[in-house]
Amino acid sequence: MQILAISPDPNTKSQELADRLKARYRFLTDGDLALTRRYGLVHARGGPNGEDVPIPTTVVIDRHGIVRWLKLADNYQVRPDPTDVARAVRAL
């Protein structure tokens, strides 16, 4: 199993967050939102200055690349309950 966090933030900012959270997973950068756009997860003009931003999304993908669980957030400050994510991972 592998956990990845993908963010438009620069690596330095993501690393600071990872250190604060004591995260044991990798943070990847999608600065130009190319991956975000590829999967249709852009909130057009949703940023504080009218810029495009990612829709906060949590995805559980099985080893065959099939999406088994997906949660989109209306608010960037709201994340899914970790228990729900863990349950989805255990169901793989």
Buried (B, 14 or more C-beta within 10 A) or exposed (E): EEEEBBBBBEEEEBEEEBEEEEBEEEBEBBEEBEBBEEEEBBBEEEEEEEEBBBBBBBBBBEEEEEEEBEBEEEEEEEEBEEEEBEEBBEEE
